[in-house]
Amino acid sequence: MDKKENIEYWLKTAFHDLDTAESLFQSAHYDWCLFIGHLVLEKMIKAHFVNDNDDVPPKLHDLLRLIEKTKLYPDEEMLTFWERANYFCISTRYPDEKLKFYNTCTLEYTESQFNKIKKYYEWLKLNLKY
């Protein structure tokens, strides 16, 4: 895969996952909506990584560590949210955290967090020049 194809791969799969997260939200699978939402942001950041480094992204899921490897300059509000969004990824993978996360994911909480995911998805998309 050349650089452009690699970037487009990450963008295409992020868009697909965003659609999946929307379906999960609509069907009240709030914990999984946020889990997939984390993947959306991760894939968008990985598209930036490819663009900025001409390399395959590292196999990391930590949004903050990935951001550090790009030329993006998110503000404090974004960084704070992305730190919280890392929990969406981890909490669904470990049984001891899963129930706690499930109980956190009310309609109101999920809607608020998912709206931020969509907002930052758009920001990442707008800031990608390749």
Backbone atoms as SQL, in Angstrom:
CREATE TABLE atoms (id INTEGER PRIMARY KEY, chain TEXT, resi INTEGER, resn TEXT, atom TEXT, x REAL, y REAL, z REAL);
INSERT INTO atoms VALUES
  (1, 'A', 1, 'MET', 'N', 0.849, -1.175, 0.000),
  (2, 'A', 1, 'MET', 'CA', 0.000, 0.000, 0.000),
  (3, 'A', 1, 'MET', 'C', 0.900, 1.245, 0.000),
  (4, 'A', 2, 'ASP', 'N', 0.621, 2.166, -0.893),
  (5, 'A', 2, 'ASP', 'CA', 1.380, 3.416, -0.846),
  (6, 'A', 2, 'ASP', 'C', 0.767, 4.343, 0.212),
  (7, 'A', 3, 'LYS', 'N', 1.409, 5.489, 0.413),
  (8, 'A', 3, 'LYS', 'CA', 0.994, 6.408, 1.472),
  (9, 'A', 3, 'LYS', 'C', -0.471, 6.818, 1.321),
  (10, 'A', 4, 'LYS', 'N', -0.865, 7.227, 0.121),
  (11, 'A', 4, 'LYS', 'CA', -2.239, 7.677, -0.099),
  (12, 'A', 4, 'LYS', 'C', -3.237, 6.552, 0.178),
  (13, 'A', 5, 'GLU', 'N', -2.950, 5.367, -0.293),
  (14, 'A', 5, 'GLU', 'CA', -3.844, 4.221, -0.059),
  (15, 'A', 5, 'GLU', 'C', -3.942, 3.912, 1.438),
  (16, 'A', 6, 'ASN', 'N', -2.830, 4.022, 2.131),
  (17, 'A', 6, 'ASN', 'CA', -2.816, 3.753, 3.562),
  (18, 'A', 6, 'ASN', 'C', -3.678, 4.766, 4.306),
  (19, 'A', 7, 'ILE', 'N', -3.529, 6.039, 3.973),
  (20, 'A', 7, 'ILE', 'CA', -4.358, 7.080, 4.595),
  (21, 'A', 7, 'ILE', 'C', -5.827, 6.824, 4.292),
  (22, 'A', 8, 'GLU', 'N', -6.144, 6.530, 3.047),
  (23, 'A', 8, 'GLU', 'CA', -7.536, 6.289, 2.668),
  (24, 'A', 8, 'GLU', 'C', -8.111, 5.050, 3.340),
  (25, 'A', 9, 'TYR', 'N', -7.273, 4.053, 3.590),
  (26, 'A', 9, 'TYR', 'CA', -7.710, 2.874, 4.337),
  (27, 'A', 9, 'TYR', 'C', -8.185, 3.290, 5.736),
  (28, 'A', 10, 'TRP', 'N', -7.358, 4.096, 6.443),
  (29, 'A', 10, 'TRP', 'CA', -7.725, 4.519, 7.795),
  (30, 'A', 10, 'TRP', 'C', -8.980, 5.394, 7.773),
  (31, 'A', 11, 'LEU', 'N', -9.083, 6.268, 6.789),
  (32, 'A', 11, 'LEU', 'CA', -10.270, 7.132, 6.691),
  (33, 'A', 11, 'LEU', 'C', -11.532, 6.320, 6.408),
  (34, 'A', 12, 'LYS', 'N', -11.432, 5.396, 5.476),
  (35, 'A', 12, 'LYS', 'CA', -12.593, 4.569, 5.110),
  (36, 'A', 12, 'LYS', 'C', -13.059, 3.731, 6.296),
  (37, 'A', 13, 'THR', 'N', -12.125, 3.113, 7.002),
  (38, 'A', 13, 'THR', 'CA', -12.532, 2.272, 8.130),
  (39, 'A', 13, 'THR', 'C', -13.044, 3.112, 9.299),
  (40, 'A', 14, 'ALA', 'N', -12.506, 4.314, 9.471),
  (41, 'A', 14, 'ALA', 'CA', -13.019, 5.209, 10.521),
  (42, 'A', 14, 'ALA', 'C', -14.458, 5.616, 10.199),
  (43, 'A', 15, 'PHE', 'N', -14.724, 5.954, 8.937),
  (44, 'A', 15, 'PHE', 'CA', -16.081, 6.328, 8.530),
  (45, 'A', 15, 'PHE', 'C', -17.041, 5.158, 8.746),
  (46, 'A', 16, 'HIS', 'N', -16.610, 3.960, 8.375),
  (47, 'A', 16, 'HIS', 'CA', -17.438, 2.764, 8.578),
  (48, 'A', 16, 'HIS', 'C', -17.738, 2.571, 10.069),
  (49, 'A', 17, 'ASP', 'N', -16.722, 2.728, 10.896),
  (50, 'A', 17, 'ASP', 'CA', -16.912, 2.560, 12.337),
  (51, 'A', 17, 'ASP', 'C', -17.812, 3.644, 12.922),
  (52, 'A', 18, 'LEU', 'N', -17.732, 4.851, 12.385),
  (53, 'A', 18, 'LEU', 'CA', -18.617, 5.919, 12.853),
  (54, 'A', 18, 'LEU', 'C', -20.073, 5.555, 12.568),
  (55, 'A', 19, 'ASP', 'N', -20.325, 5.010, 11.396),
  (56, 'A', 19, 'ASP', 'CA', -21.671, 4.561, 11.046),
  (57, 'A', 19, 'ASP', 'C', -22.117, 3.428, 11.985),
  (58, 'A', 20, 'THR', 'N', -21.209, 2.528, 12.283),
  (59, 'A', 20, 'THR', 'CA', -21.507, 1.432, 13.208),
  (60, 'A', 20, 'THR', 'C', -21.818, 1.970, 14.603),
  (61, 'A', 21, 'ALA', 'N', -21.019, 2.916, 15.063),
  (62, 'A', 21, 'ALA', 'CA', -21.255, 3.515, 16.384),
  (63, 'A', 21, 'ALA', 'C', -22.619, 4.195, 16.429),
  (64, 'A', 22, 'GLU', 'N', -22.990, 4.858, 15.341),
  (65, 'A', 22, 'GLU', 'CA', -24.310, 5.510, 15.277),
  (66, 'A', 22, 'GLU', 'C', -25.420, 4.465, 15.396),
  (67, 'A', 23, 'SER', 'N', -25.270, 3.347, 14.711),
  (68, 'A', 23, 'SER', 'CA', -26.261, 2.265, 14.805),
  (69, 'A', 23, 'SER', 'C', -26.344, 1.721, 16.226),
  (70, 'A', 24, 'LEU', 'N', -25.195, 1.558, 16.850),
  (71, 'A', 24, 'LEU', 'CA', -25.181, 1.069, 18.235),
  (72, 'A', 24, 'LEU', 'C', -25.848, 2.064, 19.178),
  (73, 'A', 25, 'PHE', 'N', -25.618, 3.344, 18.943),
  (74, 'A', 25, 'PHE', 'CA', -26.266, 4.364, 19.766),
  (75, 'A', 25, 'PHE', 'C', -27.784, 4.300, 19.578),
  (76, 'A', 26, 'GLN', 'N', -28.223, 4.225, 18.340),
  (77, 'A', 26, 'GLN', 'CA', -29.662, 4.190, 18.054),
  (78, 'A', 26, 'GLN', 'C', -30.338, 2.954, 18.651),
  (79, 'A', 27, 'SER', 'N', -29.597, 1.870, 18.770),
  (80, 'A', 27, 'SER', 'CA', -30.179, 0.650, 19.336),
  (81, 'A', 27, 'SER', 'C', -29.881, 0.494, 20.830),
  (82, 'A', 28, 'ALA', 'N', -29.418, 1.581, 21.460),
  (83, 'A', 28, 'ALA', 'CA', -29.200, 1.659, 22.909),
  (84, 'A', 28, 'ALA', 'C', -28.096, 0.728, 23.421),
  (85, 'A', 29, 'HIS', 'N', -27.142, 0.408, 22.570),
  (86, 'A', 29, 'HIS', 'CA', -25.950, -0.337, 22.994),
  (87, 'A', 29, 'HIS', 'C', -24.856, 0.691, 23.278),
  (88, 'A', 30, 'TYR', 'N', -25.055, 1.431, 24.351),
  (89, 'A', 30, 'TYR', 'CA', -24.265, 2.622, 24.615),
  (90, 'A', 30, 'TYR', 'C', -22.789, 2.331, 24.902),
  (91, 'A', 31, 'ASP', 'N', -22.524, 1.265, 25.660),
  (92, 'A', 31, 'ASP', 'CA', -21.126, 0.951, 25.948),
  (93, 'A', 31, 'ASP', 'C', -20.363, 0.616, 24.672),
  (94, 'A', 32, 'TRP', 'N', -20.989, -0.155, 23.801),
  (95, 'A', 32, 'TRP', 'CA', -20.319, -0.527, 22.544),
  (96, 'A', 32, 'TRP', 'C', -20.243, 0.656, 21.584),
  (97, 'A', 33, 'CYS', 'N', -21.196, 1.551, 21.648),
  (98, 'A', 33, 'CYS', 'CA', -21.138, 2.773, 20.847),
  (99, 'A', 33, 'CYS', 'C', -19.860, 3.537, 21.178),
  (100, 'A', 34, 'LEU', 'N', -19.568, 3.693, 22.456),
  (101, 'A', 34, 'LEU', 'CA', -18.384, 4.448, 22.856),
  (102, 'A', 34, 'LEU', 'C', -17.104, 3.669, 22.580),
  (103, 'A', 35, 'PHE', 'N', -17.143, 2.353, 22.704),
  (104, 'A', 35, 'PHE', 'CA', -15.980, 1.542, 22.352),
  (105, 'A', 35, 'PHE', 'C', -15.619, 1.748, 20.879),
  (106, 'A', 36, 'ILE', 'N', -16.622, 1.638, 20.015),
  (107, 'A', 36, 'ILE', 'CA', -16.382, 1.832, 18.579),
  (108, 'A', 36, 'ILE', 'C', -16.024, 3.290, 18.304),
  (109, 'A', 37, 'GLY', 'N', -16.605, 4.214, 19.053),
  (110, 'A', 37, 'GLY', 'CA', -16.251, 5.622, 18.907),
  (111, 'A', 37, 'GLY', 'C', -14.772, 5.868, 19.170),
  (112, 'A', 38, 'HIS', 'N', -14.234, 5.178, 20.158),
  (113, 'A', 38, 'HIS', 'CA', -12.788, 5.268, 20.411),
  (114, 'A', 38, 'HIS', 'C', -12.020, 4.810, 19.173),
  (115, 'A', 39, 'LEU', 'N', -12.462, 3.723, 18.558),
  (116, 'A', 39, 'LEU', 'CA', -11.792, 3.229, 17.348),
  (117, 'A', 39, 'LEU', 'C', -11.836, 4.255, 16.218),
  (118, 'A', 40, 'VAL', 'N', -12.939, 4.975, 16.123),
  (119, 'A', 40, 'VAL', 'CA', -13.062, 6.027, 15.101),
  (120, 'A', 40, 'VAL', 'C', -11.941, 7.044, 15.279),
  (121, 'A', 41, 'LEU', 'N', -11.778, 7.533, 16.492),
  (122, 'A', 41, 'LEU', 'CA', -10.736, 8.523, 16.756),
  (123, 'A', 41, 'LEU', 'C', -9.349, 7.928, 16.548),
  (124, 'A', 42, 'GLU', 'N', -9.155, 6.716, 17.003),
  (125, 'A', 42, 'GLU', 'CA', -7.862, 6.042, 16.834),
  (126, 'A', 42, 'GLU', 'C', -7.493, 5.940, 15.355),
  (127, 'A', 43, 'LYS', 'N', -8.434, 5.532, 14.535),
  (128, 'A', 43, 'LYS', 'CA', -8.159, 5.374, 13.101),
  (129, 'A', 43, 'LYS', 'C', -7.911, 6.709, 12.425),
  (130, 'A', 44, 'MET', 'N', -8.623, 7.743, 12.842),
  (131, 'A', 44, 'MET', 'CA', -8.386, 9.066, 12.264),
  (132, 'A', 44, 'MET', 'C', -6.994, 9.581, 12.631),
  (133, 'A', 45, 'ILE', 'N', -6.583, 9.342, 13.864),
  (134, 'A', 45, 'ILE', 'CA', -5.246, 9.757, 14.285),
  (135, 'A', 45, 'ILE', 'C', -4.196, 8.944, 13.537),
  (136, 'A', 46, 'LYS', 'N', -4.470, 7.677, 13.305),
  (137, 'A', 46, 'LYS', 'CA', -3.522, 6.842, 12.552),
  (138, 'A', 46, 'LYS', 'C', -3.396, 7.321, 11.105),
  (139, 'A', 47, 'ALA', 'N', -4.468, 7.847, 10.532),
  (140, 'A', 47, 'ALA', 'CA', -4.364, 8.441, 9.197),
  (141, 'A', 47, 'ALA', 'C', -3.399, 9.623, 9.237),
  (142, 'A', 48, 'HIS', 'N', -3.489, 10.425, 10.277),
  (143, 'A', 48, 'HIS', 'CA', -2.555, 11.541, 10.452),
  (144, 'A', 48, 'HIS', 'C', -1.125, 11.035, 10.651),
  (145, 'A', 49, 'PHE', 'N', -0.981, 9.966, 11.404),
  (146, 'A', 49, 'PHE', 'CA', 0.350, 9.402, 11.626),
  (147, 'A', 49, 'PHE', 'C', 0.986, 9.037, 10.286),
  (148, 'A', 50, 'VAL', 'N', 0.255, 8.333, 9.447),
  (149, 'A', 50, 'VAL', 'CA', 0.773, 7.941, 8.129),
  (150, 'A', 50, 'VAL', 'C', 1.155, 9.180, 7.330),
  (151, 'A', 51, 'ASN', 'N', 0.284, 10.163, 7.348),
  (152, 'A', 51, 'ASN', 'CA', 0.540, 11.393, 6.603),
  (153, 'A', 51, 'ASN', 'C', 1.791, 12.116, 7.098),
  (154, 'A', 52, 'ASP', 'N', 1.965, 12.152, 8.397),
  (155, 'A', 52, 'ASP', 'CA', 3.057, 12.920, 8.984),
  (156, 'A', 52, 'ASP', 'C', 4.385, 12.166, 9.051),
  (157, 'A', 53, 'ASN', 'N', 4.344, 10.849, 8.979),
  (158, 'A', 53, 'ASN', 'CA', 5.551, 10.053, 9.199),
  (159, 'A', 53, 'ASN', 'C', 5.944, 9.146, 8.036),
  (160, 'A', 54, 'ASP', 'N', 5.097, 9.052, 7.014),
  (161, 'A', 54, 'ASP', 'CA', 5.383, 8.134, 5.900),
  (162, 'A', 54, 'ASP', 'C', 5.716, 6.727, 6.391),
  (163, 'A', 55, 'ASP', 'N', 4.944, 6.263, 7.344),
  (164, 'A', 55, 'ASP', 'CA', 5.203, 4.959, 7.931),
  (165, 'A', 55, 'ASP', 'C', 3.882, 4.343, 8.376),
  (166, 'A', 56, 'VAL', 'N', 3.927, 3.067, 8.672),
  (167, 'A', 56, 'VAL', 'CA', 2.762, 2.359, 9.207),
  (168, 'A', 56, 'VAL', 'C', 2.600, 2.777, 10.667),
  (169, 'A', 57, 'PRO', 'N', 1.374, 3.057, 11.096),
  (170, 'A', 57, 'PRO', 'CA', 1.179, 3.483, 12.487),
  (171, 'A', 57, 'PRO', 'C', 1.539, 2.379, 13.477),
  (172, 'A', 58, 'PRO', 'N', 1.967, 2.772, 14.658),
  (173, 'A', 58, 'PRO', 'CA', 2.264, 1.769, 15.681),
  (174, 'A', 58, 'PRO', 'C', 0.983, 1.085, 16.150),
  (175, 'A', 59, 'LYS', 'N', 1.133, -0.103, 16.660),
  (176, 'A', 59, 'LYS', 'CA', -0.017, -0.858, 17.160),
  (177, 'A', 59, 'LYS', 'C', -0.328, -0.418, 18.580),
  (178, 'A', 60, 'LEU', 'N', -0.773, 0.825, 18.669),
  (179, 'A', 60, 'LEU', 'CA', -1.158, 1.432, 19.941),
  (180, 'A', 60, 'LEU', 'C', -2.640, 1.764, 19.886),
  (181, 'A', 61, 'HIS', 'N', -3.254, 1.809, 21.061),
  (182, 'A', 61, 'HIS', 'CA', -4.653, 2.225, 21.151),
  (183, 'A', 61, 'HIS', 'C', -4.804, 3.504, 21.971),
  (184, 'A', 62, 'ASP', 'N', -3.747, 3.920, 22.619),
  (185, 'A', 62, 'ASP', 'CA', -3.757, 5.105, 23.472),
  (186, 'A', 62, 'ASP', 'C', -3.762, 6.355, 22.589),
  (187, 'A', 63, 'LEU', 'N', -4.865, 7.081, 22.610),
  (188, 'A', 63, 'LEU', 'CA', -5.017, 8.244, 21.729),
  (189, 'A', 63, 'LEU', 'C', -3.967, 9.314, 22.002),
  (190, 'A', 64, 'LEU', 'N', -3.623, 9.520, 23.241),
  (191, 'A', 64, 'LEU', 'CA', -2.641, 10.549, 23.581),
  (192, 'A', 64, 'LEU', 'C', -1.244, 10.178, 23.088),
  (193, 'A', 65, 'ARG', 'N', -0.891, 8.932, 23.221),
  (194, 'A', 65, 'ARG', 'CA', 0.425, 8.489, 22.712),
  (195, 'A', 65, 'ARG', 'C', 0.472, 8.567, 21.196),
  (196, 'A', 66, 'LEU', 'N', -0.630, 8.254, 20.547),
  (197, 'A', 66, 'LEU', 'CA', -0.674, 8.360, 19.084),
  (198, 'A', 66, 'LEU', 'C', -0.563, 9.812, 18.627),
  (199, 'A', 67, 'ILE', 'N', -1.286, 10.700, 19.300),
  (200, 'A', 67, 'ILE', 'CA', -1.262, 12.128, 18.952),
  (201, 'A', 67, 'ILE', 'C', 0.163, 12.675, 19.013),
  (202, 'A', 68, 'GLU', 'N', 0.906, 12.242, 20.024),
  (203, 'A', 68, 'GLU', 'CA', 2.288, 12.713, 20.180),
  (204, 'A', 68, 'GLU', 'C', 3.159, 12.388, 18.970),
  (205, 'A', 69, 'LYS', 'N', 2.751, 11.402, 18.203),
  (206, 'A', 69, 'LYS', 'CA', 3.540, 10.956, 17.062),
  (207, 'A', 69, 'LYS', 'C', 3.076, 11.588, 15.747),
  (208, 'A', 70, 'THR', 'N', 2.222, 12.607, 15.862),
  (209, 'A', 70, 'THR', 'CA', 1.731, 13.324, 14.683),
  (210, 'A', 70, 'THR', 'C', 2.134, 14.798, 14.788),
  (211, 'A', 71, 'LYS', 'N', 1.746, 15.534, 13.786),
  (212, 'A', 71, 'LYS', 'CA', 1.978, 16.986, 13.789),
  (213, 'A', 71, 'LYS', 'C', 0.705, 17.744, 14.162),
  (214, 'A', 72, 'LEU', 'N', -0.214, 17.059, 14.810),
  (215, 'A', 72, 'LEU', 'CA', -1.445, 17.685, 15.276),
  (216, 'A', 72, 'LEU', 'C', -1.178, 18.464, 16.557),
  (217, 'A', 73, 'TYR', 'N', -1.937, 19.536, 16.729),
  (218, 'A', 73, 'TYR', 'CA', -1.826, 20.358, 17.934),
  (219, 'A', 73, 'TYR', 'C', -3.213, 20.568, 18.541),
  (220, 'A', 74, 'PRO', 'N', -3.727, 19.508, 19.185),
  (221, 'A', 74, 'PRO', 'CA', -5.051, 19.641, 19.815),
  (222, 'A', 74, 'PRO', 'C', -4.990, 20.553, 21.031),
  (223, 'A', 75, 'ASP', 'N', -6.118, 21.184, 21.328),
  (224, 'A', 75, 'ASP', 'CA', -6.163, 22.042, 22.512),
  (225, 'A', 75, 'ASP', 'C', -6.388, 21.191, 23.769),
  (226, 'A', 76, 'GLU', 'N', -6.363, 21.844, 24.914),
  (227, 'A', 76, 'GLU', 'CA', -6.498, 21.146, 26.198),
  (228, 'A', 76, 'GLU', 'C', -7.835, 20.407, 26.321),
  (229, 'A', 77, 'GLU', 'N', -8.893, 21.019, 25.805),
  (230, 'A', 77, 'GLU', 'CA', -10.214, 20.374, 25.866),
  (231, 'A', 77, 'GLU', 'C', -10.187, 19.041, 25.116),
  (232, 'A', 78, 'MET', 'N', -9.586, 19.031, 23.940),
  (233, 'A', 78, 'MET', 'CA', -9.486, 17.793, 23.154),
  (234, 'A', 78, 'MET', 'C', -8.653, 16.755, 23.885),
  (235, 'A', 79, 'LEU', 'N', -7.501, 17.174, 24.390),
  (236, 'A', 79, 'LEU', 'CA', -6.621, 16.237, 25.084),
  (237, 'A', 79, 'LEU', 'C', -7.303, 15.630, 26.304),
  (238, 'A', 80, 'THR', 'N', -8.035, 16.446, 27.024),
  (239, 'A', 80, 'THR', 'CA', -8.774, 15.950, 28.189),
  (240, 'A', 80, 'THR', 'C', -9.819, 14.924, 27.765),
  (241, 'A', 81, 'PHE', 'N', -10.531, 15.224, 26.675),
  (242, 'A', 81, 'PHE', 'CA', -11.529, 14.267, 26.197),
  (243, 'A', 81, 'PHE', 'C', -10.871, 12.980, 25.717),
  (244, 'A', 82, 'TRP', 'N', -9.780, 13.093, 24.951),
  (245, 'A', 82, 'TRP', 'CA', -9.121, 11.899, 24.422),
  (246, 'A', 82, 'TRP', 'C', -8.555, 11.033, 25.538),
  (247, 'A', 83, 'GLU', 'N', -8.140, 11.664, 26.630),
  (248, 'A', 83, 'GLU', 'CA', -7.696, 10.885, 27.785),
  (249, 'A', 83, 'GLU', 'C', -8.879, 10.087, 28.346),
  (250, 'A', 84, 'ARG', 'N', -10.051, 10.718, 28.448),
  (251, 'A', 84, 'ARG', 'CA', -11.262, 10.030, 28.908),
  (252, 'A', 84, 'ARG', 'C', -11.668, 8.944, 27.914),
  (253, 'A', 85, 'ALA', 'N', -11.576, 9.250, 26.635),
  (254, 'A', 85, 'ALA', 'CA', -11.981, 8.291, 25.603),
  (255, 'A', 85, 'ALA', 'C', -11.105, 7.035, 25.612),
  (256, 'A', 86, 'ASN', 'N', -9.880, 7.148, 26.090),
  (257, 'A', 86, 'ASN', 'CA', -9.047, 5.941, 26.223),
  (258, 'A', 86, 'ASN', 'C', -9.725, 4.913, 27.116),
  (259, 'A', 87, 'TYR', 'N', -10.456, 5.389, 28.109),
  (260, 'A', 87, 'TYR', 'CA', -11.186, 4.499, 29.013),
  (261, 'A', 87, 'TYR', 'C', -12.261, 3.708, 28.258),
  (262, 'A', 88, 'PHE', 'N', -12.833, 4.284, 27.209),
  (263, 'A', 88, 'PHE', 'CA', -13.868, 3.591, 26.435),
  (264, 'A', 88, 'PHE', 'C', -13.305, 2.320, 25.805),
  (265, 'A', 89, 'CYS', 'N', -12.064, 2.363, 25.462),
  (266, 'A', 89, 'CYS', 'CA', -11.400, 1.225, 24.839),
  (267, 'A', 89, 'CYS', 'C', -11.040, 0.166, 25.880),
  (268, 'A', 90, 'ILE', 'N', -10.460, 0.593, 26.950),
  (269, 'A', 90, 'ILE', 'CA', -9.966, -0.337, 27.973),
  (270, 'A', 90, 'ILE', 'C', -11.112, -0.985, 28.733),
  (271, 'A', 91, 'SER', 'N', -12.103, -0.195, 29.080),
  (272, 'A', 91, 'SER', 'CA', -13.157, -0.677, 29.974),
  (273, 'A', 91, 'SER', 'C', -13.996, -1.797, 29.388),
  (274, 'A', 92, 'THR', 'N', -14.080, -1.893, 28.081),
  (275, 'A', 92, 'THR', 'CA', -14.886, -2.973, 27.503),
  (276, 'A', 92, 'THR', 'C', -14.074, -4.244, 27.302),
  (277, 'A', 93, 'ARG', 'N', -12.793, -4.183, 27.542),
  (278, 'A', 93, 'ARG', 'CA', -11.926, -5.344, 27.318),
  (279, 'A', 93, 'ARG', 'C', -11.698, -6.186, 28.567),
  (280, 'A', 94, 'TYR', 'N', -11.942, -5.621, 29.717),
  (281, 'A', 94, 'TYR', 'CA', -11.633, -6.318, 30.964),
  (282, 'A', 94, 'TYR', 'C', -12.892, -6.505, 31.798),
  (283, 'A', 95, 'PRO', 'N', -13.180, -7.751, 32.158),
  (284, 'A', 95, 'PRO', 'CA', -14.436, -8.048, 32.865),
  (285, 'A', 95, 'PRO', 'C', -14.673, -7.226, 34.121),
  (286, 'A', 96, 'ASP', 'N', -13.620, -6.959, 34.887),
  (287, 'A', 96, 'ASP', 'CA', -13.816, -6.217, 36.138),
  (288, 'A', 96, 'ASP', 'C', -14.219, -4.767, 35.885),
  (289, 'A', 97, 'GLU', 'N', -13.901, -4.242, 34.721),
  (290, 'A', 97, 'GLU', 'CA', -14.256, -2.859, 34.367),
  (291, 'A', 97, 'GLU', 'C', -15.551, -2.787, 33.557),
  (292, 'A', 98, 'LYS', 'N', -15.878, -3.871, 32.894),
  (293, 'A', 98, 'LYS', 'CA', -16.980, -3.868, 31.936),
  (294, 'A', 98, 'LYS', 'C', -18.320, -3.470, 32.552),
  (295, 'A', 99, 'LEU', 'N', -18.681, -4.041, 33.677),
  (296, 'A', 99, 'LEU', 'CA', -19.965, -3.733, 34.305),
  (297, 'A', 99, 'LEU', 'C', -20.008, -2.286, 34.780),
  (298, 'A', 100, 'LYS', 'N', -18.908, -1.825, 35.348),
  (299, 'A', 100, 'LYS', 'CA', -18.845, -0.437, 35.809),
  (300, 'A', 100, 'LYS', 'C', -19.037, 0.521, 34.621),
  (301, 'A', 101, 'PHE', 'N', -18.368, 0.230, 33.526),
  (302, 'A', 101, 'PHE', 'CA', -18.499, 1.067, 32.335),
  (303, 'A', 101, 'PHE', 'C', -19.920, 1.002, 31.771),
  (304, 'A', 102, 'TYR', 'N', -20.475, -0.197, 31.710),
  (305, 'A', 102, 'TYR', 'CA', -21.845, -0.386, 31.224),
  (306, 'A', 102, 'TYR', 'C', -22.820, 0.488, 32.023),
  (307, 'A', 103, 'ASN', 'N', -22.653, 0.504, 33.326),
  (308, 'A', 103, 'ASN', 'CA', -23.540, 1.298, 34.186),
  (309, 'A', 103, 'ASN', 'C', -23.317, 2.799, 34.019),
  (310, 'A', 104, 'THR', 'N', -22.132, 3.195, 33.613),
  (311, 'A', 104, 'THR', 'CA', -21.825, 4.606, 33.363),
  (312, 'A', 104, 'THR', 'C', -22.502, 5.100, 32.083),
  (313, 'A', 105, 'CYS', 'N', -22.685, 4.196, 31.143),
  (314, 'A', 105, 'CYS', 'CA', -23.149, 4.573, 29.803),
  (315, 'A', 105, 'CYS', 'C', -24.667, 4.729, 29.728),
  (316, 'A', 106, 'THR', 'N', -25.159, 5.730, 30.411),
  (317, 'A', 106, 'THR', 'CA', -26.571, 6.087, 30.300),
  (318, 'A', 106, 'THR', 'C', -26.797, 6.767, 28.951),
  (319, 'A', 107, 'LEU', 'N', -28.031, 6.967, 28.588),
  (320, 'A', 107, 'LEU', 'CA', -28.352, 7.696, 27.361),
  (321, 'A', 107, 'LEU', 'C', -27.693, 9.071, 27.374),
  (322, 'A', 108, 'GLU', 'N', -27.853, 9.801, 28.457),
  (323, 'A', 108, 'GLU', 'CA', -27.326, 11.166, 28.535),
  (324, 'A', 108, 'GLU', 'C', -25.802, 11.192, 28.433),
  (325, 'A', 109, 'TYR', 'N', -25.145, 10.331, 29.193),
  (326, 'A', 109, 'TYR', 'CA', -23.682, 10.288, 29.176),
  (327, 'A', 109, 'TYR', 'C', -23.181, 9.910, 27.779),
  (328, 'A', 110, 'THR', 'N', -23.749, 8.874, 27.216),
  (329, 'A', 110, 'THR', 'CA', -23.301, 8.395, 25.907),
  (330, 'A', 110, 'THR', 'C', -23.552, 9.430, 24.832),
  (331, 'A', 111, 'GLU', 'N', -24.711, 10.056, 24.869),
  (332, 'A', 111, 'GLU', 'CA', -25.007, 11.082, 23.867),
  (333, 'A', 111, 'GLU', 'C', -23.986, 12.215, 23.936),
  (334, 'A', 112, 'SER', 'N', -23.672, 12.652, 25.122),
  (335, 'A', 112, 'SER', 'CA', -22.692, 13.724, 25.308),
  (336, 'A', 112, 'SER', 'C', -21.314, 13.307, 24.782),
  (337, 'A', 113, 'GLN', 'N', -20.876, 12.108, 25.140),
  (338, 'A', 113, 'GLN', 'CA', -19.555, 11.639, 24.726),
  (339, 'A', 113, 'GLN', 'C', -19.509, 11.334, 23.231),
  (340, 'A', 114, 'PHE', 'N', -20.577, 10.769, 22.711),
  (341, 'A', 114, 'PHE', 'CA', -20.621, 10.438, 21.285),
  (342, 'A', 114, 'PHE', 'C', -20.652, 11.708, 20.437),
  (343, 'A', 115, 'ASN', 'N', -21.326, 12.731, 20.906),
  (344, 'A', 115, 'ASN', 'CA', -21.306, 14.012, 20.186),
  (345, 'A', 115, 'ASN', 'C', -19.887, 14.575, 20.116),
  (346, 'A', 116, 'LYS', 'N', -19.119, 14.410, 21.173),
  (347, 'A', 116, 'LYS', 'CA', -17.723, 14.860, 21.157),
  (348, 'A', 116, 'LYS', 'C', -16.894, 14.021, 20.201),
  (349, 'A', 117, 'ILE', 'N', -17.142, 12.726, 20.174),
  (350, 'A', 117, 'ILE', 'CA', -16.433, 11.863, 19.227),
  (351, 'A', 117, 'ILE', 'C', -16.685, 12.348, 17.801),
  (352, 'A', 118, 'LYS', 'N', -17.949, 12.634, 17.489),
  (353, 'A', 118, 'LYS', 'CA', -18.278, 13.113, 16.138),
  (354, 'A', 118, 'LYS', 'C', -17.641, 14.470, 15.850),
  (355, 'A', 119, 'LYS', 'N', -17.625, 15.331, 16.846),
  (356, 'A', 119, 'LYS', 'CA', -17.004, 16.658, 16.693),
  (357, 'A', 119, 'LYS', 'C', -15.509, 16.514, 16.395),
  (358, 'A', 120, 'TYR', 'N', -14.826, 15.672, 17.145),
  (359, 'A', 120, 'TYR', 'CA', -13.387, 15.516, 16.948),
  (360, 'A', 120, 'TYR', 'C', -13.067, 14.692, 15.708),
  (361, 'A', 121, 'TYR', 'N', -13.948, 13.822, 15.312),
  (362, 'A', 121, 'TYR', 'CA', -13.807, 13.136, 14.022),
  (363, 'A', 121, 'TYR', 'C', -13.758, 14.184, 12.905),
  (364, 'A', 122, 'GLU', 'N', -14.690, 15.120, 12.942),
  (365, 'A', 122, 'GLU', 'CA', -14.727, 16.181, 11.918),
  (366, 'A', 122, 'GLU', 'C', -13.469, 17.048, 11.984),
  (367, 'A', 123, 'TRP', 'N', -13.025, 17.372, 13.185),
  (368, 'A', 123, 'TRP', 'CA', -11.804, 18.171, 13.336),
  (369, 'A', 123, 'TRP', 'C', -10.607, 17.445, 12.729),
  (370, 'A', 124, 'LEU', 'N', -10.481, 16.161, 13.033),
  (371, 'A', 124, 'LEU', 'CA', -9.383, 15.375, 12.491),
  (372, 'A', 124, 'LEU', 'C', -9.479, 15.287, 10.965),
  (373, 'A', 125, 'LYS', 'N', -10.680, 15.127, 10.460),
  (374, 'A', 125, 'LYS', 'CA', -10.873, 15.048, 9.007),
  (375, 'A', 125, 'LYS', 'C', -10.490, 16.372, 8.334),
  (376, 'A', 126, 'LEU', 'N', -10.920, 17.459, 8.900),
  (377, 'A', 126, 'LEU', 'CA', -10.627, 18.784, 8.322),
  (378, 'A', 126, 'LEU', 'C', -9.147, 19.146, 8.365),
  (379, 'A', 127, 'ASN', 'N', -8.441, 18.594, 9.341),
  (380, 'A', 127, 'ASN', 'CA', -7.028, 18.923, 9.500),
  (381, 'A', 127, 'ASN', 'C', -6.088, 17.955, 8.785),
  (382, 'A', 128, 'LEU', 'N', -6.633, 17.057, 8.004),
  (383, 'A', 128, 'LEU', 'CA', -5.803, 16.117, 7.255),
  (384, 'A', 128, 'LEU', 'C', -5.629, 16.602, 5.827),
  (385, 'A', 129, 'LYS', 'N', -4.418, 16.956, 5.489),
  (386, 'A', 129, 'LYS', 'CA', -4.093, 17.402, 4.138),
  (387, 'A', 129, 'LYS', 'C', -3.103, 16.407, 3.542),
  (388, 'A', 130, 'TYR', 'N', -3.537, 15.706, 2.526),
  (389, 'A', 130, 'TYR', 'CA', -2.627, 14.743, 1.893),
  (390, 'A', 130, 'TYR', 'C', -2.780, 14.768, 0.391);
